[in-house]
Amino acid sequence: MAKNILLACVLTAAGGYLLGSILFGVLISKVMYNDDVRNHGSGNAGMTNVLRTYGKLPAVLTTIGDVGKSVAAVSLGRFIFDALLSGTGAAWQSPLDPVCGAYLAAIFCMIGHSRPIFFGFKGGKGVLVGAGAALATEPLVCAVLLGIFLIEVAVTRIVSLGSIIIAALYPVGTLINLIARGANLPTILFSTICCVIMAAMVIWLHRSNIERLKNGTEYRFGQKK
């Protein structure tokens, strides 16, 4: 039993991290502009910096890539947990639902995105990766959080504030949704803890933004430099 759990966790973590380490913002900036987006603006490889630096099309492509890799990682984690712990190929039945593998993969996909082995361990803040994970695991929660994000950005034009708010709400929404769906206690605890870790990572990576928010100097979308 313990061997199966360990193997499932290691394979899921490795797969999630390697997928997360593919930085579409950097790849797109190199292919389209022979440049590295991390040399500009905030120095991050995320969609917001791509949008500020190169415009809408590269930002859309980055969004598709970052969300897509997260969905792929989540699907891989779910498959591994299902095959090794609770699927027909498992020698015993685990109390953990395969969705737990999805959340574990999402954590390591975010780690890969922020500290990518393929790009010198300098990446992005993982908001889109988290969004992709939410979309693949809890689409209803994702839809609600997207609505909150869009309202906040429409009112304040501060993308980072919206990202921090939805990160903080993500574990709460997931917990409520899992309870409403009737998930078992081990799955609820495991998944909620994973969501708390993901939220903490996003907020921690936004610590410089939080300082600028306190000082009233944070960038507002559409603001001229």
FIZA-530340 format. One line per field, with one value per residue (C-alpha): x, y, z; chain; residue in one letter. Coordinates in nm, 3 decimals. Example, Ala and Ser with C-alpha at 12.3 -4.5 7.8 and 13.67 -1.06 7.14 Angstrom:
<nodes>
east	[1.230_1.367]
north	[-0.450_-0.106]
up	[0.780_0.714]
chain	[A_A]
res	[A_S]
</nodes>
This chain:
<nodes>
east	[0.000_0.263_0.478_0.191_0.114_0.480_0.517_0.199_0.310_0.663_0.542_0.272_0.510_0.775_0.525_0.363_0.696_0.833_0.514_0.513_0.873_0.763_0.733_0.513_0.570_0.944_0.899_0.654_0.872_1.174_0.990_0.798_1.043_1.379_1.363_1.302_1.002_1.183_1.418_1.129_0.876_0.829_1.084_0.824_0.731_0.357_0.076_0.048_0.411_0.377_0.070_0.245_0.556_0.431_0.055_-0.263_-0.182_0.131_-0.063_-0.349_-0.106_0.070_-0.264_-0.357_-0.017_-0.003_-0.361_-0.314_-0.004_-0.184_-0.481_-0.239_-0.058_-0.385_-0.507_-0.179_-0.197_-0.554_-0.462_-0.162_-0.360_-0.645_-0.416_-0.200_-0.438_-0.802_-0.838_-0.887_-0.513_-0.471_-0.419_-0.617_-0.857_-0.728_-0.952_-0.811_-1.010_-0.806_-0.876_-0.613_-0.353_-0.482_-0.425_-0.080_0.016_-0.115_0.112_0.421_0.314_0.305_0.648_0.779_0.625_0.782_1.115_1.151_1.438_1.443_1.475_1.725_1.472_1.321_0.956_0.618_0.376_0.150_-0.191_-0.286_-0.147_-0.371_-0.663_-0.602_-0.599_-0.925_-1.081_-0.986_-1.083_-1.356_-1.504_-1.787_-1.541_-1.327_-1.625_-1.715_-1.356_-1.323_-1.634_-1.492_-1.158_-1.319_-1.534_-1.235_-1.019_-1.304_-1.341_-0.977_-0.779_-0.525_-0.461_-0.237_-0.505_-0.755_-0.504_-0.443_-0.816_-0.907_-0.603_-0.728_-1.083_-0.977_-0.936_-1.266_-1.454_-1.298_-1.380_-1.744_-1.771_-1.616_-1.849_-2.148_-2.044_-2.025_-1.651_-1.505_-1.310_-0.957_-1.020_-1.161_-0.863_-0.598_-0.751_-0.812_-0.456_-0.326_-0.541_-0.414_-0.056_-0.131_-0.298_-0.007_0.239_0.052_0.023_0.389_0.502_0.297_0.468_0.634_0.292_0.148_0.413_0.326_-0.043_0.031_0.227_-0.034_0.216_0.091_0.046_-0.308_-0.404_-0.392_-0.184_0.080_0.436]
north	[0.000_0.253_0.162_0.230_0.564_0.670_0.565_0.747_1.065_1.058_0.998_1.262_1.518_1.457_1.474_1.789_1.962_1.884_2.001_2.316_2.389_2.450_2.831_2.930_3.300_3.253_3.015_3.248_3.555_3.370_3.228_3.544_3.817_3.644_3.784_3.674_3.832_3.800_4.077_4.323_4.471_4.268_4.009_3.732_3.484_3.513_3.634_3.980_4.064_3.918_4.137_4.453_4.378_4.230_4.272_4.068_3.778_3.659_3.699_3.483_3.216_3.224_3.186_2.885_2.725_2.784_2.675_2.379_2.248_2.270_2.076_1.816_1.788_1.752_1.486_1.297_1.309_1.188_0.902_0.793_0.792_0.608_0.344_0.284_0.348_0.312_0.193_-0.153_-0.202_-0.137_-0.429_-0.252_0.037_0.366_0.604_0.886_0.978_1.016_1.391_1.400_1.313_1.604_1.849_1.710_1.745_2.102_2.196_2.066_2.217_2.554_2.487_2.403_2.719_2.941_2.753_2.588_2.346_2.417_2.795_2.866_2.831_3.173_3.166_3.317_3.347_3.055_3.223_3.077_2.739_2.747_2.855_2.560_2.324_2.470_2.443_2.076_1.975_2.213_2.394_2.547_2.693_2.814_2.991_3.167_3.276_3.399_3.612_3.762_3.828_4.001_4.222_4.320_4.404_4.598_4.809_4.862_4.766_4.598_4.245_4.145_4.229_4.012_3.728_3.751_3.761_3.455_3.268_3.328_3.219_2.909_2.671_2.790_2.734_2.393_2.284_2.388_2.216_1.890_1.877_1.951_1.667_1.423_1.348_1.130_1.287_1.183_1.330_1.653_1.695_1.607_1.826_2.124_2.113_2.105_2.407_2.596_2.526_2.646_2.961_3.032_2.993_3.241_3.496_3.452_3.507_3.827_3.968_4.251_4.338_4.343_4.596_4.816_4.783_4.905_5.199_5.281_5.232_4.905_4.900_4.943_4.773_5.024_5.270_5.451_5.399]
up	[0.000_0.106_-0.194_-0.434_-0.272_-0.283_-0.646_-0.747_-0.569_-0.717_-1.073_-1.041_-0.894_-1.161_-1.446_-1.311_-1.255_-1.602_-1.772_-1.561_-1.660_-2.021_-2.028_-2.317_-2.255_-2.313_-2.607_-2.782_-2.726_-2.867_-3.169_-3.260_-3.156_-3.103_-2.751_-2.393_-2.221_-1.888_-2.001_-1.992_-1.752_-1.436_-1.545_-1.525_-1.795_-1.740_-1.963_-1.808_-1.884_-2.234_-2.293_-2.174_-2.377_-2.706_-2.728_-2.745_-2.980_-2.793_-2.466_-2.596_-2.714_-2.376_-2.199_-2.410_-2.350_-1.974_-1.911_-2.145_-1.971_-1.637_-1.771_-1.910_-1.576_-1.386_-1.628_-1.591_-1.211_-1.211_-1.447_-1.236_-0.910_-1.078_-1.229_-0.921_-0.633_-0.727_-1.085_-1.220_-1.232_-0.862_-0.628_-0.354_-0.321_-0.180_0.017_-0.199_-0.506_-0.830_-0.812_-0.535_-0.798_-1.003_-0.717_-0.641_-1.008_-1.006_-0.714_-0.889_-1.220_-1.041_-0.891_-1.237_-1.381_-1.116_-1.100_-1.444_-1.490_-1.866_-1.830_-1.553_-1.268_-1.343_-1.448_-1.368_-1.079_-1.166_-1.179_-1.517_-1.414_-1.109_-1.329_-1.559_-1.261_-1.132_-1.477_-1.506_-1.151_-1.036_-1.340_-1.135_-0.884_-1.174_-1.332_-1.007_-0.946_-1.304_-1.256_-0.937_-1.110_-1.408_-1.184_-0.971_-1.274_-1.436_-1.122_-1.019_-1.335_-1.101_-1.228_-0.939_-0.681_-0.866_-0.876_-0.501_-0.422_-0.628_-0.493_-0.139_-0.231_-0.425_-0.125_0.022_-0.302_-0.352_0.004_-0.033_-0.371_-0.248_0.051_-0.172_-0.406_-0.116_-0.142_0.135_0.421_0.310_-0.036_0.110_0.344_0.082_-0.189_0.039_0.173_-0.185_-0.272_0.034_-0.075_-0.429_-0.299_-0.063_-0.351_-0.569_-0.288_-0.192_-0.551_-0.550_-0.240_-0.438_-0.583_-0.232_-0.129_-0.427_-0.344_0.008_-0.134_-0.398_-0.680_-0.832_-1.210_-1.338_-1.663_-1.950_-1.751_-1.951_-1.829]
chain	[A_A_A_A_A_A_A_A_A_A_A_A_A_A_A_A_A_A_A_A_A_A_A_A_A_A_A_A_A_A_A_A_A_A_A_A_A_A_A_A_A_A_A_A_A_A_A_A_A_A_A_A_A_A_A_A_A_A_A_A_A_A_A_A_A_A_A_A_A_A_A_A_A_A_A_A_A_A_A_A_A_A_A_A_A_A_A_A_A_A_A_A_A_A_A_A_A_A_A_A_A_A_A_A_A_A_A_A_A_A_A_A_A_A_A_A_A_A_A_A_A_A_A_A_A_A_A_A_A_A_A_A_A_A_A_A_A_A_A_A_A_A_A_A_A_A_A_A_A_A_A_A_A_A_A_A_A_A_A_A_A_A_A_A_A_A_A_A_A_A_A_A_A_A_A_A_A_A_A_A_A_A_A_A_A_A_A_A_A_A_A_A_A_A_A_A_A_A_A_A_A_A_A_A_A_A_A_A_A_A_A_A_A_A_A_A_A_A_A_A_A_A_A_A_A]
res	[M_A_K_N_I_L_L_A_C_V_L_T_A_A_G_G_Y_L_L_G_S_I_L_F_G_V_L_I_S_K_V_M_Y_N_D_D_V_R_N_H_G_S_G_N_A_G_M_T_N_V_L_R_T_Y_G_K_L_P_A_V_L_T_T_I_G_D_V_G_K_S_V_A_A_V_S_L_G_R_F_I_F_D_A_L_L_S_G_T_G_A_A_W_Q_S_P_L_D_P_V_C_G_A_Y_L_A_A_I_F_C_M_I_G_H_S_R_P_I_F_F_G_F_K_G_G_K_G_V_L_V_G_A_G_A_A_L_A_T_E_P_L_V_C_A_V_L_L_G_I_F_L_I_E_V_A_V_T_R_I_V_S_L_G_S_I_I_I_A_A_L_Y_P_V_G_T_L_I_N_L_I_A_R_G_A_N_L_P_T_I_L_F_S_T_I_C_C_V_I_M_A_A_M_V_I_W_L_H_R_S_N_I_E_R_L_K_N_G_T_E_Y_R_F_G_Q_K_K]
</nodes>
